[in-house]
Amino acid sequence: MNRRNFLKVATVGSALGLVTVSRPALASVSTLPMPVARPKFKDDDLADYLRKVRQFDEDHEGDVYFDEYNWGLLKSSLERFVRMQRVVGHGNFYLLDFDEALRLANTYPSVGAFTTPELNFLETLFYEQAAIYGFYGEKPLKNLTDRIPLREVVKVPDSGNYLYRGKPMETFEAIRKILGPEVILTSGVRSVIKQFYLFLNKAYESGGNLSRASRSLAPPGYSFHGISDFDVGQAGYGHYNFTERFIATKVYRTLRELGYLTLRYPRDNLLGVRFEPWHIKVGTRV
Ligand SMILES: [Zn+2]
């Protein structure tokens, strides 16, 4: 797909009312190869793509935005998720599935039921091809109502996070054995709802720019935190654990030397995602 075609795809007006500021809609969604196309670039286009991903938290030409109607639904859905998190607690919210979220919203007046336009918005965003706005990763959770099997996860002490039993937990335990309390689990298992909350929050902070949000955070369904992966950090390093400064830490250097750092999103990957040296790719649970 060359850049011109890629931009055509990126400017498609979709059911979500995605718009770009500078270009008209030129093609239909059906021109997107299924299920997900990795971009194939000419040299100039590749340079352009890599520049965008390196400057991930900026607006770029060709970025895809929510239109005004959907911007309103983003805000009201996000506020509802914030209220819901307050009711169920931070830890439980990591595991909350879509059906539970609907029940909770209906039950607790302090959360309030989702409106039909909000539900349509969430459903459309979930099933929309993320490649339309520049995210090319796989989609491990394919259904909006996919659940985290509670018997397959375990709460990790002192972290407030969960990990899948089997390979993810074994990997973290091995890491912990080497580095002790210096290494912390900064994010483990995340349900579809948790990923919705994080992604909508990022899209809100990005002024409705979906492309910009998806350069930092996988859209709902596309996160491997849903099935196996997790993030690690250096104790006491705070938000720097989620910046490139993480590569200066002892935790990063040690894990790299020992071969534990199989990254899901290496530098200059072609998935449309920024370099995430803290994100450990596990891949499978067993
Ligand atoms: Zn991660």
Residues whose N, C-alpha, C, O or C-beta is under 5 A from the ligand:
A	BS01	ZN	F230 D231 H279
